[in-house]
């Protein structure tokens, strides 16, 4: 009768229900469940927080503010000096102004300068190019009042203007609407319409009775967003801006500020991950040593019949990897449920990015299976150092 080869012997192990793998499934599943329950909300919400701050392009942005807003904002002269800093690609005003409903409407909303890195969901990629001059993007509702406008319509608003006599008055103006977005998206805050820098500065200047140029020269804007050519230049540009006497904070420094207890997740994950890793390694060594010891005579027979150490080692690794992979997949999937509960209870206002959850879960399962296979290789190599003939003779006795 022909002696079974590696594939056939692996089939025998499967029919024997993988004695090594069986003991690993529950342990690996439990460990994966705990880690998955923490990784799921972290992965799902980290991207959402990043998107709320401007997505990946936010990594090259710097938030700039005047050191003393009570005295003056960021003037046009300071903006020009920022633009002269090497590595600066763009400087945009971060300003807003209030407008009010016309024709008896009682609503009010804020016109906010559009940040190209923070567009409403499903907005066209060229929205920034469309928001020029008096054009605006409005929410579908303001303060509970539905805005009956569509792209191409005009929205009539009123705004404040300071007259030469020192008295303020309301003036009316029609603003063309180029796009709308769902009112429940609040990337710029509640009741915010998106506008060009020129329009916002013009209306701010009107409140002071000034032209836009005079307003920028004398009073300035409260804040600005500086865009660097690349994320690598952000640190140097930030220091140069601070040297001008302004406050500068890279947006990337805010990406880790997750809501609620999510701020402690990195440390929590490190502690739990280390503890789970130690438990897995200890269990793997014990389980694999015991299982391999029970089959030492079988492995010795395989060695005598021509199998190499490498072939026997691969057989053990395949046995372990199947159990580890099954446990990792089951535990990771089971951990998504508790993770989803954490998301809904701790950060109900953020929209989770479930594609990141799938990637994180798949990476966690694969990493666990690889770690188990590596541990199996180390144990198998150590156990198989014994001479197969001596092993077989000792068993016969």
Buried (B, 14 or more C-beta within 10 A) or exposed (E): EEEEEBEEBBEEBEEEEBBBBBBBBEBBBBBBBBBBBBBBBBBBBBBBBBBBBBEEBBBBBBBBBBEEEEEBBBBBEBBEBBEEBEBBBEBBBBBBBBBBBBEEBEBBBBBBBBBBBBBBEEBEEEBBEBBEEBBBBBBBBBEEBEBEBEEEBEBEBBBBBBEEEEEEEEEEBEBBBBBBBEBEBEBBEEBBBBBBBBBBBBBBBBBBBBEBEEBBEBBBBBBBBBBBBEBEBBEEBBEBBBEBEBBBBBBBEBBEEBBEEBEEBEEBBEEBBEEBBEBBBEBBBEBBBEBBEEBBBBBBBBBEEEBEBEBBBBBBBBBBBBBBBBBBBBBBBBBBEBBBEBBEEBBEEBBBBBEBBEEBBEEBBBEBBBBBBBBBBBBBBEBBEBEBEEBBEEEEE
